[in-house]
């Protein structure tokens, strides 16, 4: 069966969900990059960040992970990859990821020319996931996709520390940081491949199967029910925290804690794909955060990195720190709208000049 769907079709409910997820993600990035302390050092009378740490981080701590899981799901629905559907646009995304990854190597390293140095981060993870998705897009068999989905789910039934306990010392230190959970005297790592490479292995096939198996779409209520029940009984292994302990809070939790959130998110995504209430909110689909998510995501990191040089200003003006996440969301949206509007204008001018030139050459 051909697993294709109309490319231009948008799911407004998922566009709304992405905005809901990106807002707390920016909020957490602001603290982690500008201050980076293990815990918020301001009191609740001084700043809203104690509330962000104790409440928002607990409710939306996985928002950054789920943003990419949502992208993997949409890639599955539309079969986006390096090999299909607007390859030039996909190559542009790939170039953005590689550029961001190289940039972080130089910005985070004291000696970027050191061949033993490599900073494994979110962009490295997404690049690997994107390459995997490009090969998964070549698979036509529904049965194979179901097997891959099952393999992705099974990865999360193993405690994240299992791999480091049993495989530590076999690989180079930088390679181990990319492969599994590694705890240092300073902090803990995140975005390691085992088990988190299960995200594209779960959500890309999930998107593909959503298109062809209509009976599969009714599972959302079961996923939500089981996820909520499991979330009630699964306790936190690590308390909510920002700064250097945030990765530990998100990536190092118990299998039951992680699986509960994956089930709830999967059920929510399947429900939002089918609900009709979101149709009156189509303006969310016109936001650049939805139309060109990768561009906006990388751009917001650039803004925060620039603002990190003004830490003392925000420490003395906590009101601006509290609401900086909202300003960044709106500012990035405005910059992206201007960038793509100007790009379209230059493309139109180029086409117009080309047509005039072609007519002139033909007439002579």
KOLVEXSE-465479 format. One record per atom (N, C-alpha, C): residue in one letter; x, y, z. Coordinates in pm, whole numbers, plus 50000, padded with zeros to 5 digits. Atoms other than C-alpha are relative to their C-alpha. Layout:
<recs>
AXYZ...
</recs>
This chain:
<recs>
X500854987950000X500005000050000X500885012450000X499234987750008X501265034649912X499725008550124X500174992849873X501855053250242X500205014949979X499854985850030X501395088350107X498765007550047X501094991249963X499255117350217X500305013649940X499814986850059X498715152150078X501005008250081X498904993549929X501885171350162X499585013050067X500334986749949X500245205350217X498984999550113X500985000949893X497685192350465X500665002450134X499464996949867X498275206150812X498984995850105X500835003649886X496945193951143X500095011550100X499984987949918X495995225651330X500204996550147X499835004149861X495775207151660X501454997550035X498595002449976X499395196351626X500815012949995X499344987050002X500445231751536X499815007350133X500254994049869X498805243951857X500864993150106X499205007649904X500535216152050X501475004149994X498604996150011X503935226351913X500265013450069X499854987049933X503425262152033X499964998250151X500115002649856X502345249552377X501294993850052X498775006649957X505525228652392X501215009349992X498804991750019X507985254752264X500095011050104X499954989149902X507005281652516X500724995950129X499225003849881X508145262652831X501424995749966X498645003650041X511145249852634X500905012249997X499234987550002X512325285452571X500225004950142X499904995749860X511615293552935X501144992850072X498955007849936X513905265453050X501375003249941X498734996750065X516595274252796X500555013350050X499564986949952X516695310052922X500814998550128X499255001749875X517735299053269X501274991949979X498865009050017X520045271053158X501185006849931X498924993950077X522025292752917X500495013050065X499594987249943X522015326753088X500614998350139X499485001949863X522545314653446X500664986350016X499425013350000X523015277053444X500294994150136X499795005949868X523165272053821X499154987350015X500685012849979X522035238153949X498535002150032X501384996749965X518885253154101X499815015149991X500324985650003X517115286654078X500425006250132X499434993749881X518855310054321X499175011750051X500854989049956X516085336154348X498804994850076X501185003849923X513185335254591X498735002649919X501274998150069X509535334054487X499515014450009X500364985949989X509155370054607X500765008549898X499184992550094X511875381254365X499684996849855X500115004450139X511155361054054X498964989049986X500915010950030X508755337053886X500724986949975X499265012050035X511535312253819X499924988850104X500285011249909X511025292554143X498724992649963X501235006350049X507485286454012X500264992249873X499675007150123X508885277253672X500714986950030X499225012049968X511275252453833X499144989350067X500755009749921X508835235854073X498724995349933X501285003450061X505685236053859X500144997649850X499905001150146X506425242753491X500974989049958X499035010450034X509505220453483X499424986050022X500615013149974X507485191953635X498924996749896X501085002450096X504535196153397X500514999449856X499544998950139X506505204953082X501504997149984X498585003050009X509975191553151X500374992449874X499765007950121X509645168152852X499585007249873X500494992650116X508405195452619X501045000449887X498964999650103X511755198152438X500134986749927X499945013350061X511835160552378X498784997749911X501235002550074X508225159652265X499895008749874X499994991950121X508785187952016X500614992149884X499345007750105X511155165551824X499234987249970X500855011750025X508935135151872X498845003849908X501084995250086X506135155651713X500505001949857X499434998450134X508405164451420X500214986449934X499825013550056X509265127551374X498664994249956X501335004950035X505545119151374X499515006449870X500444993050122X504795145551109X500834995849880X499185005350109X507735133350900X499424986649953X500585012850037X506095099150911X498725001749919X501244997750073X502735112750797X500295004749857X499714994050131X504285132250509X501174993349928X498855006950057X507225108650445X501125009649963X498884991050024X509715136950468X501314992650023X498665005649984X513325126450424X500945007349907X499044994150093X516475135450236X499714995949856X500185005850132X515205115149942X498635002749939X501354998250050X511555125149910X499465013750041X500754987849970X509335156149900X500915012150024X499224987749991X511185188549831X501404997450055X498675003249946X514765175449866X500835012450031X499224987949974X516195210849846X499695005450139X500404995449868X514215220750154X500584991050109X499435009249902X515395189450335X501505001950013X498564997449994X519005196650243X500295013050077X499854987549925X518535231750385X499904997250150X500125003849859X517365216650715X501264992750046X498795007449965X520335193150711X501175009450018X498924990249989X522705222350652X499885008150129X500234992749874X521115241250945X500464991750119X499625008749889X521615211451176X501524998650010X498555001549999X525225206251072X500665012950044X499444987049960X525945243551107X499855002450149X500224998249856X524405244451454X500904990850082X499155009549928X526325213551560X501455004650000X498634995150008X529645227651438X500185012350087X499924987849920X528895260951605X500134996950148X499935003349858X528325244551943X501364994050036X498675005649971X531625225951914X501015011150029X499054989149983X533515258751882X499645009050117X500394991149891X531475278252135X500194993650136X499915006849871X531645251752409X501384994550031X498685005949978X535215240352365X501035010750031X498864991249972X538245256752520X501054998849891X499045002350107X540295241752238X499304992249889X500785006950103X538085233951935X500854991749905X499155007450091X541095221351737X500454986650058X499635012649935X541635192951987X499214988649937X500745010750068X540785161051792X499254991050096X500685008449902X539725143552114X498755006650057X501164993149944X537105169952192X498814998449906X501255000050075X533545164752081X498865001850098X501124996949911X530475179752247X498724994149941X501265006050044X527485156752201X498855007950059X501104991649953X524345177852221X498754996949921X501295002150063X520815181152095X500104999749847X499894999550145X521895189751740X500654987449945X499395012750040X524105158851718X498944989050000X501045010149989X521195137551835X499005001249886X501014997950104X518715152951591X500574996549863X499385003450128X521175149051303X499994984949978X500035014650011X521515111651373X498574995149979X501405004050013X517745108351414X499475003249860X500464995950133X517165127151087X500524990549893X499445009550096X519485103850898X499294986550009X500745012649982X517715073551047X498645000849934X501324998150059X514345087550941X500074999549848X499855000050145X515625092550587X500074985849945X499965013950043X516315055350563X498694992850031X501305006049970X513055045750736X498965003649895X500944995750103X511255065350464X500024990849879X499895009050114X512435039450213X499234986950022X500705012449966X510525011650392X498535001049960X501405000150047X507185002850231X499114990750081X500795010249931X506094973150443X499465005050133X500604996349872X503644980350723X500494990950113X499545009449899X504814949150907X501385003850051X498664995849958X508414961250910X499925012550086X500184987949920X507274995151040X499494996650140X500505004249870X505374977751319X501124993950085X498875005949927X508504958251413X500945010950051X499124988949960X510604990151419X499375007750115X500724993349892X507935006651636X500154992250131X499865008349880X508094977351879X501425000550055X498614999049956X511894979151890X500235013350072X499864986949936X511725016451969X499405000350138X500655000349869X509285010352253X500814991850099X499275009049911X511364981852396X501265006650057X498794993349950X514405004752432X499735007250132X500314992249881X512605024552703X499624991350120X500265008949888X511894993852917X501274996850078X498715002349935X515594992753007X500405012750075X499544987949928X516855016853280X501145006949925X499004992550078X518995044353128X501424997350048X498665002649947X521905035253356X500494985949969X499615013850029X521934998853240X501184999549904X498975000450103X524085006452937X501345005050054X498744994849946X526675027253124X500624990250099X499465009649903X526995000653396X500634988149932X499545012250065X527564972553148X500935002549881X499194997350117X529314989852858X501085010650024X499034989549971X531375016953029X501434994549992X498615003850014X535085015452944X500334993249870X499775006850128X534624997652611X500305010149890X499884990150107X534345029052397X500795012150049X499354987549968X536155062252383X499065008650083X500824992149907X534935087352644X498975008549926X500944991750075X533375110952386X498894991649938X500985008850061X531665081552219X499014994950104X500885004449892X530275069552551X498995010850037X500914988949971X528775104052614X498865000449900X501045000250103X526885100452287X499124987750011X500735012749998X525835064452350X499064998550119X500835002749885X524535063252705X500265010150112X499944990549889X524085081153037X501374999850067X498704998549936X527335094253183X499925011050103X500054990149892X527555112253518X501425004150036X498704994749963X530525134853595X499885007050135X500004992649872X531505154853902X499255013249988X500654987150023X529875185353743X498514998449974X501405001750035X526635173653586X499794986649931X500365012250073X524885146353388X499695003749856X500224997150140X524585143653014X498554997249960X501325002250054X521475142652798X500084997349851X500105002850143X520305133452447X500894988549956X499215011650039X522345101252457X499104990449922X500755007950097X521315075552198X499224988450062X500675011449937X520385046852430X499385004350134X501025005550090X517455046452484X499335010249908X500804989250059X516465080052333X499954999749849X500145001550144X517125070051973X498704992849967X501315006050018X513855051652027X498935009949957X501004989950040X512025084651967X499684999549851X500335001150143X512375084351585X499524986149962X500435013650031X511935046351586X498554997750041X501415001049959X508565051151760X499125009249918X500954990150051X507085083051623X499995001049848X500075000150147X508105080751257X499104988649951X500955010550040X506465046351211X498585002850046X501334996649951X503555058951423X499295009249901X500584991150100X502975086851170X499644992749872X500295007750121X503205062850877X498794991150018X501115009149975X500805038051034X498695007550022X501204991849980X498365065851127X499295002449867X500564997150132X497865072150755X499224988049945X500545011650071X497065036450650X499114991050086X500785008749913X495535019450954X499005008250080X501004991549936X492315037451044X499564994550135X500365005849871X491505012951325X501035003550106X498914996549910X494855022451477X499765013750064X500224986449951X493655058451522X499145000350127X500885000349884X491135047951788X500734996450129X499255004249883X493895037252024X500345011550093X499544988649922X494435072352153X499434999950142X500605000049866X492005068252444X500674989750090X499325010349921X493745036052555X501395004750041X498674994849968X497185052452535X499925010550110X500174989749897X495935082052739X499674993850135X500425006249875X494275059953000X501164992850068X498885007449942X497265036853050X501115009550044X498964990449967X499665066353046X499705007550129X500384992749878X497745085453314X500114991050122X499935009349887X497415054853538X501454996950038X498595002949973X501115047053501X500705012250060X499404987849946X502045083553569X499645001850148X500434998649861X500085081853897X500874991450092X499255009449914X502045051954029X501515001249984X498564999050024X505455060153877X500545012750066X499454988649928X507375082654114X501275005149932X498804993950056X510185106154022X501254994150065X498705004249948X513715092754054X500835012250039X499284987549975X515085128154042X498995011450008X500934988749986X513335160354156X500185010049886X499864990050107X512645188653908X501105010050032X498894990649982X515595211653855X500315006449867X499504993450121X516945236553608X501524999450004X498554999649999X520565243153519X500634986649970X499215011850032X523095214853523X499304986950035X500705012149960X520685189953686X498734997549919X501245001650078X517895194653432X500064987449914X499875012150081X519235167153204X499734987650084X500215011549911X519245143453500X498524998150029X501425000749970X515635151853582X499204994549881X500775003950118X514455146053223X500444986449945X499515011650075X516695119253071X500324987950087X499545010749915X517615098353374X498904993750085X501095005449919X514175089553512X499824985049978X500265014350009X512915054053563X499234996849872X500755003750120X511465034653267X498505002750011X501444997849984X507935036553409X499645014749988X500244985650003X508175074353451X500065005249856X499834995650139X509395079353093X498904994449911X501015006550084X507005054352934X498625006250022X501284993749972X504025070553109X499825012749919X500074987450075X504815103752946X499984997849850X500055003350142X505445087952607X498604995349960X501355004850029X502045070752624X499015011649996X500904988449996X500225102752722X500195008749877X499734991450116X501955122652449X499544993349871X500435007250121X501295095852184X498485000549986X501464999250005X497595094652276X499515014049967X500384986150027X497385132652272X500215003549853X499704997250140X498995134451928X498964993449909X500995007050082X496645108151781X498635006550011X501304993349982X493625126251929X499965013349926X499984986850064X494685160451801X499994998949848X500055001950145X495085146351450X498584998149949X501355003550041X491405137051448X498945009850051X500984991049942X489715164151652X499645011349906X500484989350089X487665191451483X499975013650068X500144987249929X487665218351754X501085009949961X498874991150028X491035232351638X499875007249866X500084994050134X489835242151290X499795015150004X500194985649990X488865276651410X501245007550044X498754994049955X492455283051520X501094998649894X499065002250111X494095281051178X501195009450001X498894990450002X496285311451245X501264994150063X498815006449944X498585288951450X500854993649891X499285006750108X499495271151128X500815009749915X499264990050077X500755303850977X501205005550075X498834995749925X503305309551251X501254993449944X498755005750050X506895304851138X500544989250094X499615010649907X507455284151452X499444986549956X500565012450054X505245258451277X500424997649856X499665001750141X506045264650911X501484997349979X498555001850012X509815266350958X500594998450140X499645002249861X510375251551300X501514999650021X498565001549980X514055242351257X500725013449997X499394986850011X514995277351149X499765008150128X500334992349879X513205293251446X500684994250123X499415006449883X514535267951694X501485003650013X498574996749998X518165273951599X500195015050023X499894985549983X517575311651581X499815004150146X500244996249860X516255313051937X501224996750087X498755002949928X519455296452062X501015011249978X499084989150028X521435323851891X499685012450082X500424988549920X519405350852066X500364998250148X499715002449858X519765334652409X501505000350025X498554999949984X523485329452359X500545014350003X499594985849999X523855366652281X499625006650132X500474993949876X521795376352586X500744994750123X499285005549886X523905353952810X501185008750042X498924990649966X526625380652796X499515011150093X500584989349918X524225403452991X499364994050125X500535006849882X523695380753291X499775009750116X500114990749888X524285408953540X498775008949985X501194991750022X521525430053381X498754992550042X501205007749966X518945402253417X499964996750149X499975002649855X520105394753773X499485012050078X500464987949934X519305430853862X498605004249955X501324996750053X516105432653655X499244987049974X500585013450009X514295400253728X498664999949925X501254999650076X511045411853570X500254996549854X499675002950140X512705411053227X500424985549982X499625014150006X514165376753304X498764991150002X501205008349985X510755363153406X499224998749869X500804999950122X509165372753074X500845000049873X499125000250117X512165369752844X499604989049903X500405011250087X510885336352712X498905004149902X501084995550088X507755353152574X500535009849896X499404990650094X509775381352418X500814992849893X499215007750097X512075355852255X499094992949900X500935006850091X509135336452113X499475009749895X500554990150093X507615367751960X501085006049910X498914994250078X510965382051850X500494990849890X499585009750101X512015350351671X498944998749892X501085000750098X508605348351504X500065011949905X499934988050083X508935384251379X501204999449906X498815000950083X512485378951254X499834989749888X500215010450100X511505346851075X499015004549893X500974994950097X508475363250913X500675009749903X499294990450085X510675391450785X500984992949907X498995007050080X513415367750665X499364992849880X500605007650108X511115345350462X499205008949905X500674990650090X509105374850327X501015006349904X498964994250084X512305391150200X500554989649903X499525010750087X513495357650063X499054997849883X500995001750108X510255353349867X500045011849904X499934988250086X510585389149739X501194999049904X498825001350085X514115382849609X499814989049897X500275010750097X512995350249448X499095005049889X500924994650100X510125368449276X500735009549906X499234990650084X512465396049154X500934992349907X499105008150083X514935369749030X499264993549885X500795006250107X512235351548835X499555010449898X500454989450090X510945384448690X501145004449907X498844995950080X514425395248575X500374989149901X499675011150089X515045360548431X499054999549881X500975000350108X511825361748227X500235011549903X499724988650086X512595396648096X501254997549916X498775002950073X516105385848005X499824989549894X500245010650098X514895354547830X499245005349879X500744994150113X512405374347620X500905009049917X499114991050074X515085399647530X500944992349910X499095008150081X517495372747412X499274993649883X500755006250109X514765355847208X499685010149890X500354989750101X513805388647041X501215004749921X498814995850073X517415394946942X500734988049942
</recs>
